[in-house]
Amino acid sequence: MARIVMKFGGTSVADTGHIRAAADRVKRARDAGDEVAVVVSAMAGATNQLAAWVGEIGVLPAGSYDDIAADAADRESDVVVATGEQVTCGLMARALQALGLKSRSWLAWQLPIVSDDAHGKARIESIEAKDLLAALAHGEVPVVPGFQGVTRGGRLTTLGRGGSDTSAVALAATLRADRCDIYTDVDGVYTSDPRIVAKARKLDKITYEEMLEMASVGAKVLQTRSVELAMKQGVRLQVRSSFSDGPGTLVVDEDEIVEKAMVSGVAYSRDEAKITLSRVADRPGVAAAVFGPLADANVNVDVIVQNVSADGRTTDLTFTVVKADLDRAVAILEARRKELGFAGLIQDRNVVKVSVIGVGMRSHAGVAQRMFKALAEKGINIQAITTSEIKISVLIAEEYTELAVRALHSAYGLDAD
């Protein structure tokens, strides 16, 4: 007998028919003798609709309320958007009961799933598992909503987009489950985006580190926080399809993979924008003066390249931000132009970050050279480069995205036969 947490994403519970199909999967696992706890997302599109309603209500005019009132508005927003998971939770428990299984729903406040009070982006602090363990021991299937928690003061919170994956991993860690299966609309993790690379292959296994890097640079199979938590807690993850019965991709510790490929995957992110500050004074503290105000405004900076002039007096500073933050970042910098002393600011939305990822990079030479050669052969200019121990990322013009991804996928021998 195994203890499994089965998490169903929004597309897997998109309507009552999908919920019944997911319930059938749970029943098959129970019939096989496994203990099962279920975590559900809101039905596809439900969270967007709830958030839209919150937006339609609006807020008080700027300056007419204090920080306490603003925080109160965030708390009420969480009360609204958390209902999507509550609906699915009750429907899933009903579907399981209709199949003859013992089941009940457990909302975040009933366990409780305790989080901090950062409404809209809360982090789970603890889960009380006593009642769930008792339910499993009696052959019941507990159904728990993802995405939501409760503060120690008793207020509902939400964990941010994709937070249901994190809920599932946290529950699996608390229950000491043998595995956490994430059911979604894809049947596993691929060497690249199959919509771009027809010869992309599904991976049987991938390491936590590789999955974390892939998630951070554009692969949307798993939410980054959930992979971080799984790696920290040693939770075995499996990405599976809700629409087929084949095996998925296991996300495991590096020790479980005997032969480590040089590169396991090629990922890309279109959510990048580039900023170049020209002729910035090359003096100590200038980087802090540029990036400090951006950090204070919660603008995340990624790739950074600095080119010092021949006379050593000025430098060009190039970096990337999330596209949604571009206008805000430009406004912050322009407001400090005189203080920072840069001659010009160039912004570019027409860029994409392409990355090759693999734990095998630690033991293989020539990984970067192969990447640069493959791109050069296709006439693709590299605008910036950043590396980590198991990842190399380059910034290129967006129109070359598909060409670059396919070229790199072939260059590292990832194409399926």
N, C-alpha and C positions, 0 to 999 in steps of 0.2 A: 504494500500500500504506500502510495506517495501522497504528500500534502502539496496541493497546487493552488496558487492564486491565478484565477482566470480573469483577465481584464478585457473588456469589450469597448472599443472606441466608438465614436459617433456614427461612423458609417456602418458599423456592425450592429447598431441598435437604432437604425434610421427610422424605423416604423415598427408597428406591432408584429408584422410578419418576420422582420429581421430579429426582433427580440425573441420570438418563439423559436427561430432557427438557432439562436445563441443558446437558448435554454436546452434545446436538444443536445448540443455539444456538451453542456454541463452534465446532463443526464447520462450520456455515454461514458464520461469520465467517472461518474459515481457508480455506474453499473460495472465498471472495470475494477472497482474497489478503492478508488482514490478518494481522499478527503478533498473537498473543494470549497474555497471561498471565492466569491465573485465581486469584482469591482466594475462599475459601469460609468461611462461618460453620459453626457446629455445626448439626446437624439440629434442627428446631424442638422445643423442650422439653428437649433434651439437657443444656444448661447448667444449667437449673433442677434437673434430676434429679441431676446431679453435685454441685451446690452443696448440695442436700438431704442427700445422703450424707455430705458433709463435716460438715454440721450435726449429723447423727445420731451421728457419732463424738464430737463435742463437744471441749471443751478441758479443761485441768487447772483445778481450783478456783482462784478468784481468790486471789492472794497466794502461791500455791504455786510460781510460776515467775517468772523474771526477764524483762526485755525481750528478751533474746537468744532465750529459749525461745519467747516470743510471736511474734517475727519468724520463727522457724523454723516455727511452725504456719502462718503466712501463706504461707511458701514451699511447704509441702506442699499447701496448699489450691490454689495455682496449678498444681502438678503434676497434680492431679486434674481441675480444671475445664478445663485446656487440652487434655485428651484429646478433647473433643467435636469440635474442629476437626481434630485429627489423623485421626480416623475418617473424616470427610467428605473430607479431603484425599486419602487413599488411595483411597476409593471413586470420587471424581471422576476421578482419574488412570486407574483401571481402566476406567471408563466411556468415557473418551476413547480409550484403547487399543483397546477393543472396537469403536470406530467407525473404526479404522484410522489413528488419529493417533499420532504420536510424543508421548509425554507421560510425566512423572514428577512425583512429589511432592517438595517441598522443605520440611522443617520449619524452624522459626525458628532452631534451633541449627545447621542445616546451611548456611545462607547466609553469615553469620548476620544476623538482624534484632536489632540491639543496642538494648536499652532501659536505662533507669535501674532501680534496685532497689526502686521503690515497688510492692511486690507487691499485686496486685488493682486497681491504678490506674496502672500503669507508663506511661511516655511513651517513644516511639521516639526514639532518638538517631541511628541510622544504619542503612542497609541495604547490605550488600555485594552489588552487582549483577553482578559479573563472570561468575559461572556462569550466571545467568539470561540475560544478554545473549548468551552463547555458545549457550545452548539455543535462544533465539529465532532466532539466525543459522542454526542447523541445522534450522529448521523444526519444532522441538519446542514443545509447550505446557506450560510449567511451571505446577504447581498449588501454591499457597502458602496455608497456614492463616492466617486472620485472627485477631485477638484476642490473639496470643501473641508474646512476644519472649524474649530471653535476656540476662542480665546479662553484664558483662565477666568476672565470676567463674564463668560457666557455668550459672547457675540459671535455670530457666524462669520467666517472668513472664506476667501477663495484663494487658490494657489497660483493663479495666473494661467495663461494659455498653455495647454498641454499638461496641466497639473494632474490630470487623472493618471498618467503614467507614473508620476512620482507617488501618488497615493497608493497605487498597486505595489510598487517596490517597497515602500515603507511598511505596508501591511504584510507583505511576504517576509520581510526581515523580522518583524515583530512576532509573526506566527512560526518563524523558523521553517518556512516552506521549502520543499525540495526544489521548487521551480516557480517562476512567475511567467505565465504565458500572456503575451500582449497580442490580442487579436485585432487586426486592422484590415485595410483593403488591399494590402500587398502580401505576398506569400513568403516574405523574408527580406534579408538585406542583400542587395546586389552589388556587384563590382562597380557599377555606375548606374545612372538613371536609364532604365530600359526604354524610356520614351525617346532618348537621344541616341543611345548605343544599342543597336539591335542585337549585338553579340554579347551583351552584358550577361554575366552568370550569377546565379544565386549562390551565396556562400553558405556552406554547412555550419561553419563556426567563424566567429570574429571575436577579437579580444575587446575587453572593456575600453582599453585605451584607444584602439582603432575606431570603435563605435562612437566614443566621445569626440574624437577629432572629426569624424564624418558628420556627426550631428551639429558640431559647431561651425562647420564650413558649408552647410547647405543641405545635407541629407536630412529629410524630414521624417524618417521612419520612427525614431524615438526622440523624446524630449531630452535635452541635455542634462537637466537636473536629475532626471530619473536614472540616467546612466551613471552619473557621478555617485548617486546614492547606492546603486547596485554594486558598483566597484568597491565602495567603502565598506558596505555591509556583506559583501561576498554572496549576493543573490544571483543565482543563475537565471538569466532571461532567455526567453524564446519568442521571436517575432513570428507570428503565424497568420494565415489568412482565414477570415471568417467565411470565405466562399469556396474553399477547397479543403480536402482532407490530407494533403501532403505534409511532410515535415517542414518546419520553418528553419530559421537561422538561430543558432544558440549563441548568446553573448556570454563569454566565459573568461576565466583567468588565462593569462598567457601560457601558463604551464600546461594547459590542456591541449594546446596546439603544438604538435611535434615539429612539423616542417613549416617554417614561417616564410611565406612568399616575400620577395623584395617589396612589392606593393600589393596591397589587398584591394584597393579601390581608388576611384577617381571621382571627386565631388566638385561641385561648383556652387557659387552663391551669386545671384544677381542683385542681392540686396546691399550693394556697395556703392559708395560715392567717394570721389577723390577730391582732396583739397590740396593746393600747392600755394605756399607762401614764398614769394620770391624776395631775394636780397634782404634776408633777416640778418640783423647784426649777430656775428659769431662771437658770442661772449658767454661766460658762465651764467647759468640761470635762465637763459632764453627759452629753453624747452619747457621748463617749469612754468614760465610766464605764459606760454602758449597753451599748454595742455591742462594747467591747473584750473582755469575758468571753465574749460570744457568738462572736466571731471566734476566740478562743483554743480554743473547743470545736468549731470547724469548723461552726458554724451560720451559714448564708448568709442575709443580710438583703437584701430586695429593696426594695419600695416603702416610702418613709419620708415621713411627713407630721407636721409640728410646728405646734401651735396655741398661741400665747402668750396668757395671760390679759390682761384689760384693764389690770390694775395692773402687769403686767410681772414679777411675782414667780414665777409658776408656769407650767408648760406641759403640754399633753397631747401625748404622743408615740405615734404610731401607725406600725406597720411590719408587714411580712409576712415569713414564713419558710415553708420547705417543710413540708407537713403532717406528714411523718415526724419533723421536728425540733421540733414544737410543744411536746410534753411536756418535752423536754430544755431548751428555751429558757425555758419557764415556771419550771422548777425552778431554773435558774441565776439568773433574775431574782428569784424569791422568796427565795432564799438571800441576796440582797444588798439586800433591801427597805430595811432600816434604813440601809445605806450610801448607797443611791441616793435614799432619801427620797420615794418615790412613795406616793400615798394609796391607789391601787387598781390592780388588773391585770385587764383583761378580755380573754378569748381567744375567738376566733370561727373555727370551721372552715367555716362556711357562706358562703364567699366564693369568687369566681372572678375571674381576671384576663383581661380581654378586650383585645386589641390590634389596631390597624390599622397596617399596615406598607407603606412604599413609598418608593423613592428620589425619586419625584416630589414628595414633600413639600418638598424643598429649593427647588423653583421654583413651588409653588402656595400661594396664601394661603387661609385659611379652613378648613383641614383639621380643626383641633380644634373649631371652631365647628360644623361639620357633624356631627361625632361627638356632641357634647353635645346638639345639637338632636334628632338621631335617637333618642337614649336618652330624652330628656325626653318626646318625643311618645309613647313607649311606657310612660311612668310609671316608668322605671328610675332609681333614685337612685344617684349616684356617691359612693363612699366615700373614694376616694383616686385621685390622678392622678400618673403619671410619664411623662416624655417623653425621647426621644433625637432625634437629627437626622432619623431616618427611621422613627420609631415613636412612637405614643401609646398608653399602656396605662391602663386604668381598672380599679378594683376595685369589683365589684358583688356583690349577694347571689346565691348559687349558683343559686337557683331561676329566675333570669332569664337563664341562660346562652344557651339556644337562641333565645329571643326577641331578645336583644341581638345575637347573631351574625347572625341573619337580617336584622334591621333595619339594621345597619351595612353588610352586604353589599349590600343594595339602595340604601342612601343614597349609596354611592360608585360606583354604576353598574356593579357587578361581576356582576350576574345575567346568566346566559346567556339568549339569545333563545329 
